[in-house]
Amino acid sequence: MKKVYKDFFLHTEIAILMVITISLIGASLWRGLTFWHFLFFAAGLVVFMFSEYLTHRFVFHLKAPKHPFLLKLLKRLHYDHHVYPNDLHLLFLPIWYSLPSMVALSAIFYGLHNEWFHTFSFSAGLLSMLLIYEWTHYVAHTPLKPKTKFGKWLKKVHILHHYKNENYWFGVSTPFVDVLFGTLKDEKDVEMSGTARDLEKKTVS
């Protein structure tokens, strides 16, 4: 079981994200802790929740593009993960995708707020939630057993997304946005999909 934890915390992408997150937290607190640090950190958490859901549903589940490069991109980002859901190499978001995405969201925040230290707090919130996402996703696909009822339920609904129907349960780290968009369903009310393990086949059929 120790190896399972090491596979997560010593994974290159995760280690890089943790170092950057800690650095951002330190930078945001350089001038002292204020209410605004908490507010913008929390804003980063919430923004990531929506980004996670919208990206998963509307980008990662896009119709398979005809251009070979774009198809290869989506296969690495998500299609192949549905084919091989427990493959560690495909489990984590590649750093070349996750970091630019977080930088883009942080740049938008800075453009609206125009304050570096508050942006550091916002970015730290984004990356903290990204790490929570990666951990929750990792737990869902490994032998690790969550100790809380909520954790067990999160693992269960993600497995349903992979093995029952890929059109529901898009939230990995939280079901909050699924509730808002109506994609959190009782498994008894959802039909078995024939393409949950092969998104590429579904999009070209």
C-alpha positions as CSV (number, residue, x, y, z in Angstrom):
1,M,0.0,0.0,0.0
2,K,2.9,2.3,0.6
3,K,3.8,2.1,-3.1
4,V,0.3,3.4,-3.9
5,Y,1.0,6.6,-1.9
6,K,4.5,6.9,-3.4
7,D,3.1,6.6,-6.9
8,F,1.0,9.6,-6.3
9,F,3.3,11.9,-4.2
10,L,6.4,11.1,-6.1
11,H,4.9,11.4,-9.6
12,T,6.6,14.1,-11.6
13,E,3.5,16.1,-12.4
14,I,2.2,16.0,-8.8
15,A,5.6,16.9,-7.3
16,I,5.8,19.9,-9.6
17,L,2.3,21.1,-8.8
18,M,2.9,20.8,-5.0
19,V,6.1,22.8,-5.2
20,I,4.4,25.6,-7.2
21,T,1.4,25.6,-5.0
22,I,3.5,26.0,-1.8
23,S,5.5,28.7,-3.5
24,L,2.3,30.6,-4.5
25,I,0.9,30.3,-0.9
26,G,4.2,31.7,0.4
27,A,4.2,34.5,-2.1
28,S,0.6,35.5,-1.4
29,L,1.4,35.8,2.3
30,W,4.5,37.8,1.8
31,R,2.8,41.0,2.9
32,G,0.8,39.4,5.7
33,L,-2.4,37.4,5.9
34,T,-5.7,39.3,5.2
35,F,-9.3,38.5,4.6
36,W,-8.7,39.1,0.9
37,H,-6.2,36.2,0.8
38,F,-8.9,33.8,2.1
39,L,-11.5,35.2,-0.3
40,F,-9.4,35.0,-3.4
41,F,-8.0,31.6,-2.4
42,A,-11.6,30.3,-2.0
43,A,-12.5,31.9,-5.4
44,G,-9.7,29.9,-7.0
45,L,-11.1,26.7,-5.5
46,V,-14.6,27.5,-6.9
47,V,-13.3,28.6,-10.3
48,F,-11.4,25.3,-10.6
49,M,-14.5,23.3,-9.8
50,F,-16.3,24.9,-12.7
51,S,-13.3,24.7,-15.0
52,E,-12.9,21.0,-14.2
53,Y,-16.5,20.2,-15.0
54,L,-16.8,22.3,-18.1
55,T,-13.5,21.0,-19.5
56,H,-14.3,17.4,-18.8
57,R,-17.7,17.6,-20.3
58,F,-17.3,19.9,-23.3
59,V,-13.6,19.5,-24.2
60,F,-12.5,16.1,-23.1
61,H,-15.7,14.5,-24.5
62,L,-15.6,16.4,-27.8
63,K,-16.5,14.7,-31.0
64,A,-13.3,13.1,-32.3
65,P,-11.5,15.6,-34.5
66,K,-10.4,14.6,-38.0
67,H,-7.1,16.3,-37.7
68,P,-4.5,13.7,-36.6
69,F,-2.7,16.0,-34.2
70,L,-5.9,17.1,-32.4
71,L,-7.1,13.6,-32.2
72,K,-3.7,12.5,-30.7
73,L,-4.1,15.4,-28.2
74,L,-7.6,14.3,-27.0
75,K,-6.5,10.6,-26.9
76,R,-3.7,11.5,-24.5
77,L,-5.9,13.9,-22.5
78,H,-8.9,11.7,-22.1
79,Y,-10.0,9.2,-24.7
80,D,-7.3,6.7,-23.8
81,H,-8.0,7.1,-20.1
82,H,-11.5,5.7,-20.8
83,V,-10.0,2.8,-22.7
84,Y,-7.4,2.1,-20.0
85,P,-8.9,3.7,-16.8
86,N,-6.3,2.4,-14.4
87,D,-3.2,3.2,-16.4
88,L,-1.1,5.4,-14.2
89,H,0.5,7.2,-17.2
90,L,-3.0,8.3,-18.4
91,L,-4.4,9.0,-15.0
92,F,-2.8,12.4,-14.3
93,L,-3.3,15.5,-16.4
94,P,0.0,16.2,-18.3
95,I,1.8,19.2,-17.0
96,W,1.9,20.7,-20.5
97,Y,-1.9,21.0,-20.3
98,S,-2.6,21.7,-16.6
99,L,-0.1,24.4,-16.0
100,P,-0.9,26.6,-19.0
101,S,-4.6,26.2,-18.2
102,M,-4.0,27.5,-14.6
103,V,-1.8,30.3,-16.0
104,A,-4.6,31.3,-18.4
105,L,-7.2,31.4,-15.6
106,S,-4.8,33.4,-13.4
107,A,-4.1,35.8,-16.2
108,I,-7.8,36.5,-16.5
109,F,-8.1,37.1,-12.8
110,Y,-5.1,39.5,-12.9
111,G,-6.6,41.3,-15.8
112,L,-9.8,41.9,-13.8
113,H,-8.1,42.6,-10.4
114,N,-4.7,44.0,-11.3
115,E,-3.0,43.0,-8.1
116,W,-0.2,40.4,-8.0
117,F,-0.4,39.2,-4.4
118,H,-4.2,38.6,-4.6
119,T,-3.5,36.8,-7.9
120,F,-1.0,34.6,-6.1
121,S,-3.8,33.7,-3.6
122,F,-6.2,33.0,-6.4
123,S,-3.7,30.8,-8.3
124,A,-2.9,28.9,-5.1
125,G,-6.6,28.1,-4.7
126,L,-6.7,26.9,-8.3
127,L,-3.7,24.6,-7.9
128,S,-4.8,23.4,-4.5
129,M,-8.1,22.3,-6.0
130,L,-6.2,20.8,-9.0
131,L,-4.2,18.7,-6.5
132,I,-7.5,17.6,-4.7
133,Y,-8.9,16.7,-8.2
134,E,-5.8,14.6,-9.0
135,W,-5.9,12.9,-5.6
136,T,-9.6,12.1,-5.8
137,H,-9.1,10.8,-9.3
138,Y,-6.2,8.7,-8.3
139,V,-8.1,7.2,-5.4
140,A,-11.0,6.3,-7.7
141,H,-8.7,4.2,-9.9
142,T,-6.5,2.5,-7.3
143,P,-7.1,0.0,-4.5
144,L,-7.2,2.9,-1.9
145,K,-10.4,2.9,0.1
146,P,-11.7,6.3,1.3
147,K,-12.5,6.5,5.0
148,T,-15.4,8.8,4.8
149,K,-18.9,8.2,3.3
150,F,-18.4,11.2,1.0
151,G,-15.1,9.9,-0.3
152,K,-16.6,6.4,-0.9
153,W,-19.5,8.0,-2.8
154,L,-17.2,10.2,-4.9
155,K,-15.2,7.1,-5.9
156,K,-18.4,5.2,-6.7
157,V,-19.9,7.9,-9.0
158,H,-16.6,8.3,-10.9
159,I,-16.5,4.6,-11.5
160,L,-20.1,4.9,-12.8
161,H,-18.9,7.6,-15.3
162,H,-16.3,5.1,-16.6
163,Y,-18.2,1.9,-16.6
164,K,-21.9,2.7,-16.8
165,N,-22.5,5.9,-18.7
166,E,-20.0,8.6,-19.8
167,N,-22.7,11.3,-20.1
168,Y,-23.1,11.8,-16.4
169,W,-21.1,12.3,-13.2
170,F,-18.4,14.6,-14.8
171,G,-17.3,16.1,-11.5
172,V,-14.3,14.3,-10.1
173,S,-13.4,16.3,-7.1
174,T,-16.9,17.5,-6.2
175,P,-20.5,16.8,-7.3
176,F,-21.5,20.5,-6.9
177,V,-21.4,21.5,-10.5
178,D,-23.0,18.2,-11.6
179,V,-26.0,19.2,-9.5
180,L,-26.2,22.6,-11.2
181,F,-26.1,21.1,-14.7
182,G,-28.3,18.1,-14.0
183,T,-25.7,15.5,-14.7
184,L,-25.8,14.0,-11.2
185,K,-28.2,11.1,-11.5
186,D,-29.2,8.1,-9.5
187,E,-27.5,5.1,-11.1
188,K,-30.8,3.3,-11.3
189,D,-32.2,6.0,-13.6
190,V,-29.3,5.8,-16.1
191,E,-29.1,3.3,-18.9
192,M,-25.9,1.4,-19.6
193,S,-23.8,3.0,-22.3
194,G,-22.0,1.0,-24.9
195,T,-19.4,3.6,-25.4
196,A,-18.3,4.5,-21.9
197,R,-15.0,2.7,-22.5
198,D,-14.5,4.0,-26.0
199,L,-15.3,7.7,-26.4
200,E,-13.7,7.8,-29.9
201,K,-16.1,5.2,-31.1
202,K,-19.1,7.1,-29.9
203,T,-18.1,10.3,-31.5
204,V,-17.6,8.7,-35.0
205,S,-20.7,6.6,-34.9
